[in-house]
Amino acid sequence: MNINFNGYGENVLTFIADSSLTAAGVPVKISGDGTVAKCSANENFCGVCIGLRNGYAAVQLSGYIKMPASAKIAPGYKKLASGGDSTVAVNSSGRELLVLDSTATEVGFIL
């Protein structure tokens, strides 16, 4: 693709990282006051951990992001949830998000 959506509406907050969160690049959920944890498969996510250091997680809560996908996802509004590990997948109980681009292994969407 010869266009780039990076930087659109990005909004990042710092949270305490739950012990389940050991790497950046994964969908996360709120697990307590000011704390985020790694999502399990089929769970809705509030954002994506984009950085992890000294027990704190930088979480992107809005804007364009590209994530690993469990399969190609058609563009348009789709309900997405955690696909397990670091992936996202279409899920009927997921959050409705705008998918802009997708391959068999990656999806770009607006949080």
PDB file as gemmi writes it, atoms N, CA and C in Angstrom:
CRYST1    1.000    1.000    1.000  90.00  90.00  90.00 P 1                      
ATOM      1  N   MET A   1       0.851  -1.163   0.000  1.00  0.00           N  
ATOM      2  CA  MET A   1       0.000   0.000   0.000  1.00  0.00           C  
ATOM      3  C   MET A   1       0.900   1.230   0.000  1.00  0.00           C  
ATOM      4  N   ASN A   2       0.576   2.212  -0.798  1.00  0.00           N  
ATOM      5  CA  ASN A   2       1.446   3.372  -0.939  1.00  0.00           C  
ATOM      6  C   ASN A   2       0.993   4.576  -0.112  1.00  0.00           C  
ATOM      7  N   ILE A   3       0.116   4.384   0.859  1.00  0.00           N  
ATOM      8  CA  ILE A   3      -0.268   5.441   1.779  1.00  0.00           C  
ATOM      9  C   ILE A   3      -0.011   4.977   3.200  1.00  0.00           C  
ATOM     10  N   ASN A   4      -0.005   5.923   4.141  1.00  0.00           N  
ATOM     11  CA  ASN A   4       0.329   5.593   5.513  1.00  0.00           C  
ATOM     12  C   ASN A   4      -0.629   6.302   6.458  1.00  0.00           C  
ATOM     13  N   PHE A   5      -1.211   5.585   7.403  1.00  0.00           N  
ATOM     14  CA  PHE A   5      -2.151   6.155   8.362  1.00  0.00           C  
ATOM     15  C   PHE A   5      -1.517   6.384   9.734  1.00  0.00           C  
ATOM     16  N   ASN A   6      -0.224   6.058   9.896  1.00  0.00           N  
ATOM     17  CA  ASN A   6       0.440   6.190  11.197  1.00  0.00           C  
ATOM     18  C   ASN A   6       0.301   7.599  11.742  1.00  0.00           C  
ATOM     19  N   GLY A   7       0.076   7.705  13.035  1.00  0.00           N  
ATOM     20  CA  GLY A   7      -0.014   8.981  13.721  1.00  0.00           C  
ATOM     21  C   GLY A   7      -1.420   9.537  13.828  1.00  0.00           C  
ATOM     22  N   TYR A   8      -2.371   9.003  13.073  1.00  0.00           N  
ATOM     23  CA  TYR A   8      -3.729   9.539  13.106  1.00  0.00           C  
ATOM     24  C   TYR A   8      -4.348   9.349  14.492  1.00  0.00           C  
ATOM     25  N   GLY A   9      -4.678  10.430  15.161  1.00  0.00           N  
ATOM     26  CA  GLY A   9      -5.427  10.400  16.416  1.00  0.00           C  
ATOM     27  C   GLY A   9      -4.817   9.572  17.535  1.00  0.00           C  
ATOM     28  N   GLU A  10      -3.509   9.357  17.517  1.00  0.00           N  
ATOM     29  CA  GLU A  10      -2.898   8.522  18.552  1.00  0.00           C  
ATOM     30  C   GLU A  10      -3.038   9.156  19.925  1.00  0.00           C  
ATOM     31  N   ASN A  11      -3.390   8.333  20.901  1.00  0.00           N  
ATOM     32  CA  ASN A  11      -3.548   8.764  22.275  1.00  0.00           C  
ATOM     33  C   ASN A  11      -3.017   7.634  23.148  1.00  0.00           C  
ATOM     34  N   VAL A  12      -1.988   7.936  23.943  1.00  0.00           N  
ATOM     35  CA  VAL A  12      -1.329   6.915  24.751  1.00  0.00           C  
ATOM     36  C   VAL A  12      -1.344   7.328  26.219  1.00  0.00           C  
ATOM     37  N   LEU A  13      -1.692   6.406  27.108  1.00  0.00           N  
ATOM     38  CA  LEU A  13      -1.666   6.621  28.554  1.00  0.00           C  
ATOM     39  C   LEU A  13      -0.747   5.597  29.200  1.00  0.00           C  
ATOM     40  N   THR A  14      -0.225   5.939  30.373  1.00  0.00           N  
ATOM     41  CA  THR A  14       0.622   5.023  31.134  1.00  0.00           C  
ATOM     42  C   THR A  14      -0.207   4.373  32.236  1.00  0.00           C  
ATOM     43  N   PHE A  15      -0.103   3.053  32.336  1.00  0.00           N  
ATOM     44  CA  PHE A  15      -0.795   2.262  33.346  1.00  0.00           C  
ATOM     45  C   PHE A  15       0.221   1.424  34.109  1.00  0.00           C  
ATOM     46  N   ILE A  16      -0.179   0.890  35.252  1.00  0.00           N  
ATOM     47  CA  ILE A  16       0.598  -0.141  35.935  1.00  0.00           C  
ATOM     48  C   ILE A  16       0.391  -1.425  35.149  1.00  0.00           C  
ATOM     49  N   ALA A  17       1.454  -2.176  34.923  1.00  0.00           N  
ATOM     50  CA  ALA A  17       1.369  -3.432  34.169  1.00  0.00           C  
ATOM     51  C   ALA A  17       1.140  -4.599  35.127  1.00  0.00           C  
ATOM     52  N   ASP A  18       0.058  -5.323  34.918  1.00  0.00           N  
ATOM     53  CA  ASP A  18      -0.236  -6.546  35.650  1.00  0.00           C  
ATOM     54  C   ASP A  18       0.871  -7.567  35.348  1.00  0.00           C  
ATOM     55  N   SER A  19       1.071  -8.538  36.222  1.00  0.00           N  
ATOM     56  CA  SER A  19       2.130  -9.533  36.022  1.00  0.00           C  
ATOM     57  C   SER A  19       1.931 -10.385  34.765  1.00  0.00           C  
ATOM     58  N   SER A  20       0.696 -10.438  34.230  1.00  0.00           N  
ATOM     59  CA  SER A  20       0.435 -11.207  33.001  1.00  0.00           C  
ATOM     60  C   SER A  20       0.970 -10.501  31.762  1.00  0.00           C  
ATOM     61  N   LEU A  21       1.270  -9.218  31.880  1.00  0.00           N  
ATOM     62  CA  LEU A  21       1.727  -8.415  30.747  1.00  0.00           C  
ATOM     63  C   LEU A  21       3.247  -8.415  30.730  1.00  0.00           C  
ATOM     64  N   THR A  22       3.826  -9.201  29.824  1.00  0.00           N  
ATOM     65  CA  THR A  22       5.281  -9.360  29.796  1.00  0.00           C  
ATOM     66  C   THR A  22       5.935  -8.847  28.515  1.00  0.00           C  
ATOM     67  N   ALA A  23       5.130  -8.387  27.548  1.00  0.00           N  
ATOM     68  CA  ALA A  23       5.682  -7.896  26.289  1.00  0.00           C  
ATOM     69  C   ALA A  23       4.764  -6.847  25.688  1.00  0.00           C  
ATOM     70  N   ALA A  24       5.342  -5.944  24.918  1.00  0.00           N  
ATOM     71  CA  ALA A  24       4.565  -4.950  24.195  1.00  0.00           C  
ATOM     72  C   ALA A  24       3.969  -5.587  22.942  1.00  0.00           C  
ATOM     73  N   GLY A  25       2.996  -4.890  22.343  1.00  0.00           N  
ATOM     74  CA  GLY A  25       2.399  -5.368  21.099  1.00  0.00           C  
ATOM     75  C   GLY A  25       1.218  -6.292  21.280  1.00  0.00           C  
ATOM     76  N   VAL A  26       0.624  -6.264  22.474  1.00  0.00           N  
ATOM     77  CA  VAL A  26      -0.512  -7.156  22.742  1.00  0.00           C  
ATOM     78  C   VAL A  26      -1.750  -6.356  23.142  1.00  0.00           C  
ATOM     79  N   PRO A  27      -2.945  -6.870  22.821  1.00  0.00           N  
ATOM     80  CA  PRO A  27      -4.177  -6.227  23.286  1.00  0.00           C  
ATOM     81  C   PRO A  27      -4.265  -6.334  24.807  1.00  0.00           C  
ATOM     82  N   VAL A  28      -4.755  -5.254  25.455  1.00  0.00           N  
ATOM     83  CA  VAL A  28      -4.850  -5.252  26.913  1.00  0.00           C  
ATOM     84  C   VAL A  28      -6.242  -4.851  27.375  1.00  0.00           C  
ATOM     85  N   LYS A  29      -6.535  -5.206  28.627  1.00  0.00           N  
ATOM     86  CA  LYS A  29      -7.810  -4.883  29.274  1.00  0.00           C  
ATOM     87  C   LYS A  29      -7.506  -4.249  30.626  1.00  0.00           C  
ATOM     88  N   ILE A  30      -8.451  -3.507  31.163  1.00  0.00           N  
ATOM     89  CA  ILE A  30      -8.317  -2.955  32.510  1.00  0.00           C  
ATOM     90  C   ILE A  30      -8.510  -4.103  33.498  1.00  0.00           C  
ATOM     91  N   SER A  31      -7.563  -4.269  34.431  1.00  0.00           N  
ATOM     92  CA  SER A  31      -7.667  -5.370  35.387  1.00  0.00           C  
ATOM     93  C   SER A  31      -7.802  -4.879  36.822  1.00  0.00           C  
ATOM     94  N   GLY A  32      -7.691  -3.584  37.026  1.00  0.00           N  
ATOM     95  CA  GLY A  32      -7.807  -3.003  38.361  1.00  0.00           C  
ATOM     96  C   GLY A  32      -7.624  -1.505  38.243  1.00  0.00           C  
ATOM     97  N   ASP A  33      -7.642  -0.816  39.355  1.00  0.00           N  
ATOM     98  CA  ASP A  33      -7.469   0.634  39.340  1.00  0.00           C  
ATOM     99  C   ASP A  33      -6.130   1.016  38.717  1.00  0.00           C  
ATOM    100  N   GLY A  34      -6.177   1.649  37.546  1.00  0.00           N  
ATOM    101  CA  GLY A  34      -4.966   2.107  36.880  1.00  0.00           C  
ATOM    102  C   GLY A  34      -4.049   0.998  36.394  1.00  0.00           C  
ATOM    103  N   THR A  35      -4.589  -0.216  36.266  1.00  0.00           N  
ATOM    104  CA  THR A  35      -3.780  -1.385  35.910  1.00  0.00           C  
ATOM    105  C   THR A  35      -4.347  -2.069  34.676  1.00  0.00           C  
ATOM    106  N   VAL A  36      -3.445  -2.528  33.791  1.00  0.00           N  
ATOM    107  CA  VAL A  36      -3.858  -3.285  32.613  1.00  0.00           C  
ATOM    108  C   VAL A  36      -3.218  -4.669  32.627  1.00  0.00           C  
ATOM    109  N   ALA A  37      -3.895  -5.610  31.972  1.00  0.00           N  
ATOM    110  CA  ALA A  37      -3.417  -6.985  31.851  1.00  0.00           C  
ATOM    111  C   ALA A  37      -3.557  -7.431  30.402  1.00  0.00           C  
ATOM    112  N   LYS A  38      -2.813  -8.432  30.035  1.00  0.00           N  
ATOM    113  CA  LYS A  38      -2.900  -9.023  28.705  1.00  0.00           C  
ATOM    114  C   LYS A  38      -4.262  -9.692  28.536  1.00  0.00           C  
ATOM    115  N   CYS A  39      -4.867  -9.510  27.371  1.00  0.00           N  
ATOM    116  CA  CYS A  39      -6.156 -10.147  27.075  1.00  0.00           C  
ATOM    117  C   CYS A  39      -5.966 -11.617  26.702  1.00  0.00           C  
ATOM    118  N   SER A  40      -6.923 -12.419  27.079  1.00  0.00           N  
ATOM    119  CA  SER A  40      -7.001 -13.799  26.613  1.00  0.00           C  
ATOM    120  C   SER A  40      -7.823 -13.811  25.332  1.00  0.00           C  
ATOM    121  N   ALA A  41      -7.864 -14.942  24.651  1.00  0.00           N  
ATOM    122  CA  ALA A  41      -8.654 -15.068  23.422  1.00  0.00           C  
ATOM    123  C   ALA A  41     -10.110 -14.721  23.686  1.00  0.00           C  
ATOM    124  N   ASN A  42     -10.726 -14.014  22.734  1.00  0.00           N  
ATOM    125  CA  ASN A  42     -12.140 -13.629  22.737  1.00  0.00           C  
ATOM    126  C   ASN A  42     -12.503 -12.529  23.729  1.00  0.00           C  
ATOM    127  N   GLU A  43     -11.531 -11.933  24.390  1.00  0.00           N  
ATOM    128  CA  GLU A  43     -11.822 -10.831  25.304  1.00  0.00           C  
ATOM    129  C   GLU A  43     -11.753  -9.503  24.564  1.00  0.00           C  
ATOM    130  N   ASN A  44     -12.621  -8.569  24.958  1.00  0.00           N  
ATOM    131  CA  ASN A  44     -12.556  -7.226  24.418  1.00  0.00           C  
ATOM    132  C   ASN A  44     -11.347  -6.512  24.996  1.00  0.00           C  
ATOM    133  N   PHE A  45     -10.722  -5.678  24.182  1.00  0.00           N  
ATOM    134  CA  PHE A  45      -9.549  -4.944  24.637  1.00  0.00           C  
ATOM    135  C   PHE A  45      -9.833  -3.448  24.644  1.00  0.00           C  
ATOM    136  N   CYS A  46      -9.177  -2.732  25.583  1.00  0.00           N  
ATOM    137  CA  CYS A  46      -9.351  -1.283  25.657  1.00  0.00           C  
ATOM    138  C   CYS A  46      -8.294  -0.579  24.829  1.00  0.00           C  
ATOM    139  N   GLY A  47      -7.198  -1.254  24.562  1.00  0.00           N  
ATOM    140  CA  GLY A  47      -6.103  -0.674  23.803  1.00  0.00           C  
ATOM    141  C   GLY A  47      -5.017  -1.692  23.562  1.00  0.00           C  
ATOM    142  N   VAL A  48      -3.865  -1.181  23.103  1.00  0.00           N  
ATOM    143  CA  VAL A  48      -2.732  -2.055  22.777  1.00  0.00           C  
ATOM    144  C   VAL A  48      -1.509  -1.544  23.525  1.00  0.00           C  
ATOM    145  N   CYS A  49      -0.836  -2.446  24.223  1.00  0.00           N  
ATOM    146  CA  CYS A  49       0.404  -2.089  24.908  1.00  0.00           C  
ATOM    147  C   CYS A  49       1.473  -1.841  23.855  1.00  0.00           C  
ATOM    148  N   ILE A  50       2.004  -0.615  23.814  1.00  0.00           N  
ATOM    149  CA  ILE A  50       3.037  -0.292  22.828  1.00  0.00           C  
ATOM    150  C   ILE A  50       4.411  -0.130  23.464  1.00  0.00           C  
ATOM    151  N   GLY A  51       4.466  -0.187  24.784  1.00  0.00           N  
ATOM    152  CA  GLY A  51       5.741  -0.101  25.485  1.00  0.00           C  
ATOM    153  C   GLY A  51       5.587  -0.618  26.902  1.00  0.00           C  
ATOM    154  N   LEU A  52       6.652  -1.242  27.413  1.00  0.00           N  
ATOM    155  CA  LEU A  52       6.618  -1.845  28.745  1.00  0.00           C  
ATOM    156  C   LEU A  52       7.975  -1.613  29.399  1.00  0.00           C  
ATOM    157  N   ARG A  53       7.955  -0.980  30.597  1.00  0.00           N  
ATOM    158  CA  ARG A  53       9.230  -0.725  31.269  1.00  0.00           C  
ATOM    159  C   ARG A  53       9.006  -0.538  32.764  1.00  0.00           C  
ATOM    160  N   ASN A  54       9.812  -1.214  33.565  1.00  0.00           N  
ATOM    161  CA  ASN A  54       9.819  -1.061  35.021  1.00  0.00           C  
ATOM    162  C   ASN A  54       8.428  -1.174  35.656  1.00  0.00           C  
ATOM    163  N   GLY A  55       7.621  -2.102  35.170  1.00  0.00           N  
ATOM    164  CA  GLY A  55       6.303  -2.334  35.750  1.00  0.00           C  
ATOM    165  C   GLY A  55       5.212  -1.409  35.244  1.00  0.00           C  
ATOM    166  N   TYR A  56       5.522  -0.594  34.238  1.00  0.00           N  
ATOM    167  CA  TYR A  56       4.534   0.314  33.659  1.00  0.00           C  
ATOM    168  C   TYR A  56       4.326   0.001  32.187  1.00  0.00           C  
ATOM    169  N   ALA A  57       3.102   0.211  31.721  1.00  0.00           N  
ATOM    170  CA  ALA A  57       2.755  -0.069  30.328  1.00  0.00           C  
ATOM    171  C   ALA A  57       2.254   1.208  29.662  1.00  0.00           C  
ATOM    172  N   ALA A  58       2.801   1.517  28.484  1.00  0.00           N  
ATOM    173  CA  ALA A  58       2.275   2.587  27.641  1.00  0.00           C  
ATOM    174  C   ALA A  58       1.216   1.937  26.761  1.00  0.00           C  
ATOM    175  N   VAL A  59      -0.020   2.417  26.855  1.00  0.00           N  
ATOM    176  CA  VAL A  59      -1.146   1.796  26.157  1.00  0.00           C  
ATOM    177  C   VAL A  59      -1.756   2.792  25.186  1.00  0.00           C  
ATOM    178  N   GLN A  60      -1.788   2.419  23.911  1.00  0.00           N  
ATOM    179  CA  GLN A  60      -2.457   3.244  22.914  1.00  0.00           C  
ATOM    180  C   GLN A  60      -3.950   2.969  23.006  1.00  0.00           C  
ATOM    181  N   LEU A  61      -4.729   4.026  23.278  1.00  0.00           N  
ATOM    182  CA  LEU A  61      -6.169   3.899  23.470  1.00  0.00           C  
ATOM    183  C   LEU A  61      -6.979   4.369  22.277  1.00  0.00           C  
ATOM    184  N   SER A  62      -6.363   5.133  21.388  1.00  0.00           N  
ATOM    185  CA  SER A  62      -7.080   5.597  20.203  1.00  0.00           C  
ATOM    186  C   SER A  62      -6.087   5.843  19.081  1.00  0.00           C  
ATOM    187  N   GLY A  63      -6.631   5.991  17.874  1.00  0.00           N  
ATOM    188  CA  GLY A  63      -5.801   6.235  16.700  1.00  0.00           C  
ATOM    189  C   GLY A  63      -5.565   4.973  15.899  1.00  0.00           C  
ATOM    190  N   TYR A  64      -4.815   5.147  14.817  1.00  0.00           N  
ATOM    191  CA  TYR A  64      -4.515   4.034  13.914  1.00  0.00           C  
ATOM    192  C   TYR A  64      -3.443   3.146  14.517  1.00  0.00           C  
ATOM    193  N   ILE A  65      -3.639   1.851  14.401  1.00  0.00           N  
ATOM    194  CA  ILE A  65      -2.635   0.882  14.858  1.00  0.00           C  
ATOM    195  C   ILE A  65      -2.673  -0.334  13.949  1.00  0.00           C  
ATOM    196  N   LYS A  66      -1.530  -0.959  13.781  1.00  0.00           N  
ATOM    197  CA  LYS A  66      -1.418  -2.183  12.984  1.00  0.00           C  
ATOM    198  C   LYS A  66      -1.060  -3.311  13.943  1.00  0.00           C  
ATOM    199  N   MET A  67      -1.816  -4.414  13.855  1.00  0.00           N  
ATOM    200  CA  MET A  67      -1.636  -5.552  14.757  1.00  0.00           C  
ATOM    201  C   MET A  67      -1.584  -6.853  13.968  1.00  0.00           C  
ATOM    202  N   PRO A  68      -0.975  -7.887  14.531  1.00  0.00           N  
ATOM    203  CA  PRO A  68      -1.087  -9.208  13.916  1.00  0.00           C  
ATOM    204  C   PRO A  68      -2.552  -9.654  13.933  1.00  0.00           C  
ATOM    205  N   ALA A  69      -2.976 -10.325  12.875  1.00  0.00           N  
ATOM    206  CA  ALA A  69      -4.351 -10.815  12.772  1.00  0.00           C  
ATOM    207  C   ALA A  69      -4.351 -12.324  12.604  1.00  0.00           C  
ATOM    208  N   SER A  70      -5.418 -12.950  13.075  1.00  0.00           N  
ATOM    209  CA  SER A  70      -5.523 -14.405  12.937  1.00  0.00           C  
ATOM    210  C   SER A  70      -5.948 -14.804  11.534  1.00  0.00           C  
ATOM    211  N   ALA A  71      -6.479 -13.849  10.749  1.00  0.00           N  
ATOM    212  CA  ALA A  71      -6.904 -14.083   9.358  1.00  0.00           C  
ATOM    213  C   ALA A  71      -7.132 -12.731   8.703  1.00  0.00           C  
ATOM    214  N   LYS A  72      -7.267 -12.710   7.386  1.00  0.00           N  
ATOM    215  CA  LYS A  72      -7.560 -11.459   6.681  1.00  0.00           C  
ATOM    216  C   LYS A  72      -8.928 -10.954   7.115  1.00  0.00           C  
ATOM    217  N   ILE A  73      -9.018  -9.646   7.375  1.00  0.00           N  
ATOM    218  CA  ILE A  73     -10.252  -9.022   7.822  1.00  0.00           C  
ATOM    219  C   ILE A  73     -10.636  -7.974   6.787  1.00  0.00           C  
ATOM    220  N   ALA A  74     -11.855  -8.048   6.283  1.00  0.00           N  
ATOM    221  CA  ALA A  74     -12.325  -7.107   5.260  1.00  0.00           C  
ATOM    222  C   ALA A  74     -12.390  -5.695   5.828  1.00  0.00           C  
ATOM    223  N   PRO A  75     -12.103  -4.676   5.000  1.00  0.00           N  
ATOM    224  CA  PRO A  75     -12.194  -3.292   5.463  1.00  0.00           C  
ATOM    225  C   PRO A  75     -13.630  -2.914   5.831  1.00  0.00           C  
ATOM    226  N   GLY A  76     -13.747  -1.880   6.666  1.00  0.00           N  
ATOM    227  CA  GLY A  76     -15.049  -1.406   7.122  1.00  0.00           C  
ATOM    228  C   GLY A  76     -15.174  -1.612   8.615  1.00  0.00           C  
ATOM    229  N   TYR A  77     -16.335  -1.286   9.160  1.00  0.00           N  
ATOM    230  CA  TYR A  77     -16.557  -1.472  10.596  1.00  0.00           C  
ATOM    231  C   TYR A  77     -16.738  -2.954  10.896  1.00  0.00           C  
ATOM    232  N   LYS A  78     -15.890  -3.474  11.782  1.00  0.00           N  
ATOM    233  CA  LYS A  78     -15.920  -4.886  12.181  1.00  0.00           C  
ATOM    234  C   LYS A  78     -15.837  -4.970  13.698  1.00  0.00           C  
ATOM    235  N   LYS A  79     -16.452  -5.996  14.257  1.00  0.00           N  
ATOM    236  CA  LYS A  79     -16.338  -6.239  15.693  1.00  0.00           C  
ATOM    237  C   LYS A  79     -15.077  -7.062  15.931  1.00  0.00           C  
ATOM    238  N   LEU A  80     -14.127  -6.461  16.665  1.00  0.00           N  
ATOM    239  CA  LEU A  80     -12.839  -7.106  16.920  1.00  0.00           C  
ATOM    240  C   LEU A  80     -12.650  -7.380  18.398  1.00  0.00           C  
ATOM    241  N   ALA A  81     -11.978  -8.487  18.693  1.00  0.00           N  
ATOM    242  CA  ALA A  81     -11.599  -8.858  20.054  1.00  0.00           C  
ATOM    243  C   ALA A  81     -10.219  -9.501  19.984  1.00  0.00           C  
ATOM    244  N   SER A  82      -9.661  -9.790  21.132  1.00  0.00           N  
ATOM    245  CA  SER A  82      -8.367 -10.463  21.165  1.00  0.00           C  
ATOM    246  C   SER A  82      -8.499 -11.844  20.532  1.00  0.00           C  
ATOM    247  N   GLY A  83      -7.516 -12.192  19.700  1.00  0.00           N  
ATOM    248  CA  GLY A  83      -7.507 -13.511  19.088  1.00  0.00           C  
ATOM    249  C   GLY A  83      -6.630 -14.476  19.861  1.00  0.00           C  
ATOM    250  N   GLY A  84      -6.087 -14.034  20.990  1.00  0.00           N  
ATOM    251  CA  GLY A  84      -5.132 -14.818  21.755  1.00  0.00           C  
ATOM    252  C   GLY A  84      -3.731 -14.387  21.375  1.00  0.00           C  
ATOM    253  N   ASP A  85      -2.779 -14.588  22.240  1.00  0.00           N  
ATOM    254  CA  ASP A  85      -1.405 -14.127  22.043  1.00  0.00           C  
ATOM    255  C   ASP A  85      -1.409 -12.639  21.711  1.00  0.00           C  
ATOM    256  N   SER A  86      -0.846 -12.248  20.596  1.00  0.00           N  
ATOM    257  CA  SER A  86      -0.782 -10.820  20.252  1.00  0.00           C  
ATOM    258  C   SER A  86      -1.677 -10.482  19.072  1.00  0.00           C  
ATOM    259  N   THR A  87      -2.623 -11.352  18.737  1.00  0.00           N  
ATOM    260  CA  THR A  87      -3.456 -11.127  17.554  1.00  0.00           C  
ATOM    261  C   THR A  87      -4.810 -10.522  17.912  1.00  0.00           C  
ATOM    262  N   VAL A  88      -5.471  -9.999  16.872  1.00  0.00           N  
ATOM    263  CA  VAL A  88      -6.871  -9.591  16.982  1.00  0.00           C  
ATOM    264  C   VAL A  88      -7.654 -10.378  15.942  1.00  0.00           C  
ATOM    265  N   ALA A  89      -8.955 -10.543  16.187  1.00  0.00           N  
ATOM    266  CA  ALA A  89      -9.794 -11.333  15.293  1.00  0.00           C  
ATOM    267  C   ALA A  89     -11.215 -10.792  15.308  1.00  0.00           C  
ATOM    268  N   VAL A  90     -11.970 -11.092  14.266  1.00  0.00           N  
ATOM    269  CA  VAL A  90     -13.386 -10.751  14.229  1.00  0.00           C  
ATOM    270  C   VAL A  90     -14.096 -11.612  15.265  1.00  0.00           C  
ATOM    271  N   ASN A  91     -14.981 -10.963  16.049  1.00  0.00           N  
ATOM    272  CA  ASN A  91     -15.704 -11.666  17.095  1.00  0.00           C  
ATOM    273  C   ASN A  91     -17.043 -10.966  17.284  1.00  0.00           C  
ATOM    274  N   SER A  92     -18.141 -11.695  17.259  1.00  0.00           N  
ATOM    275  CA  SER A  92     -19.477 -11.086  17.314  1.00  0.00           C  
ATOM    276  C   SER A  92     -19.717 -10.273  18.581  1.00  0.00           C  
ATOM    277  N   SER A  93     -18.960 -10.518  19.650  1.00  0.00           N  
ATOM    278  CA  SER A  93     -19.137  -9.741  20.876  1.00  0.00           C  
ATOM    279  C   SER A  93     -18.021  -8.721  21.078  1.00  0.00           C  
ATOM    280  N   GLY A  94     -17.194  -8.523  20.039  1.00  0.00           N  
ATOM    281  CA  GLY A  94     -16.083  -7.582  20.134  1.00  0.00           C  
ATOM    282  C   GLY A  94     -16.512  -6.130  20.008  1.00  0.00           C  
ATOM    283  N   ARG A  95     -15.539  -5.218  20.083  1.00  0.00           N  
ATOM    284  CA  ARG A  95     -15.765  -3.778  19.900  1.00  0.00           C  
ATOM    285  C   ARG A  95     -15.838  -3.470  18.414  1.00  0.00           C  
ATOM    286  N   GLU A  96     -16.761  -2.619  18.023  1.00  0.00           N  
ATOM    287  CA  GLU A  96     -16.861  -2.247  16.618  1.00  0.00           C  
ATOM    288  C   GLU A  96     -15.798  -1.191  16.317  1.00  0.00           C  
ATOM    289  N   LEU A  97     -14.871  -1.542  15.434  1.00  0.00           N  
ATOM    290  CA  LEU A  97     -13.751  -0.684  15.077  1.00  0.00           C  
ATOM    291  C   LEU A  97     -13.644  -0.592  13.561  1.00  0.00           C  
ATOM    292  N   LEU A  98     -13.029   0.474  13.082  1.00  0.00           N  
ATOM    293  CA  LEU A  98     -12.905   0.700  11.648  1.00  0.00           C  
ATOM    294  C   LEU A  98     -11.617   0.079  11.116  1.00  0.00           C  
ATOM    295  N   VAL A  99     -11.747  -0.984  10.318  1.00  0.00           N  
ATOM    296  CA  VAL A  99     -10.614  -1.640   9.677  1.00  0.00           C  
ATOM    297  C   VAL A  99     -10.302  -0.892   8.387  1.00  0.00           C  
ATOM    298  N   LEU A 100      -9.046  -0.456   8.231  1.00  0.00           N  
ATOM    299  CA  LEU A 100      -8.642   0.297   7.045  1.00  0.00           C  
ATOM    300  C   LEU A 100      -7.881  -0.546   6.038  1.00  0.00           C  
ATOM    301  N   ASP A 101      -7.072  -1.503   6.530  1.00  0.00           N  
ATOM    302  CA  ASP A 101      -6.291  -2.349   5.631  1.00  0.00           C  
ATOM    303  C   ASP A 101      -5.975  -3.664   6.329  1.00  0.00           C  
ATOM    304  N   SER A 102      -5.759  -4.706   5.509  1.00  0.00           N  
ATOM    305  CA  SER A 102      -5.538  -6.032   6.086  1.00  0.00           C  
ATOM    306  C   SER A 102      -4.819  -6.940   5.105  1.00  0.00           C  
ATOM    307  N   THR A 103      -3.999  -7.830   5.659  1.00  0.00           N  
ATOM    308  CA  THR A 103      -3.406  -8.931   4.899  1.00  0.00           C  
ATOM    309  C   THR A 103      -3.799 -10.208   5.636  1.00  0.00           C  
ATOM    310  N   ALA A 104      -3.262 -11.334   5.225  1.00  0.00           N  
ATOM    311  CA  ALA A 104      -3.574 -12.600   5.906  1.00  0.00           C  
ATOM    312  C   ALA A 104      -2.993 -12.646   7.320  1.00  0.00           C  
ATOM    313  N   THR A 105      -2.015 -11.781   7.606  1.00  0.00           N  
ATOM    314  CA  THR A 105      -1.338 -11.834   8.909  1.00  0.00           C  
ATOM    315  C   THR A 105      -1.366 -10.536   9.691  1.00  0.00           C  
ATOM    316  N   GLU A 106      -1.874  -9.447   9.105  1.00  0.00           N  
ATOM    317  CA  GLU A 106      -1.858  -8.139   9.769  1.00  0.00           C  
ATOM    318  C   GLU A 106      -3.135  -7.360   9.470  1.00  0.00           C  
ATOM    319  N   VAL A 107      -3.538  -6.524  10.427  1.00  0.00           N  
ATOM    320  CA  VAL A 107      -4.701  -5.671  10.211  1.00  0.00           C  
ATOM    321  C   VAL A 107      -4.409  -4.280  10.763  1.00  0.00           C  
ATOM    322  N   GLY A 108      -4.798  -3.258  10.000  1.00  0.00           N  
ATOM    323  CA  GLY A 108      -4.670  -1.881  10.454  1.00  0.00           C  
ATOM    324  C   GLY A 108      -6.050  -1.327  10.712  1.00  0.00           C  
ATOM    325  N   PHE A 109      -6.267  -0.750  11.901  1.00  0.00           N  
ATOM    326  CA  PHE A 109      -7.588  -0.267  12.269  1.00  0.00           C  
ATOM    327  C   PHE A 109      -7.490   0.951  13.177  1.00  0.00           C  
ATOM    328  N   ILE A 110      -8.623   1.643  13.324  1.00  0.00           N  
ATOM    329  CA  ILE A 110      -8.709   2.791  14.224  1.00  0.00           C  
ATOM    330  C   ILE A 110      -9.317   2.335  15.541  1.00  0.00           C  
ATOM    331  N   LEU A 111      -8.584   2.542  16.625  1.00  0.00           N  
ATOM    332  CA  LEU A 111      -9.079   2.210  17.971  1.00  0.00           C  
ATOM    333  C   LEU A 111     -10.179   3.188  18.359  1.00  0.00           C  
TER     334      LEU A 111                                                      
END                                                                             
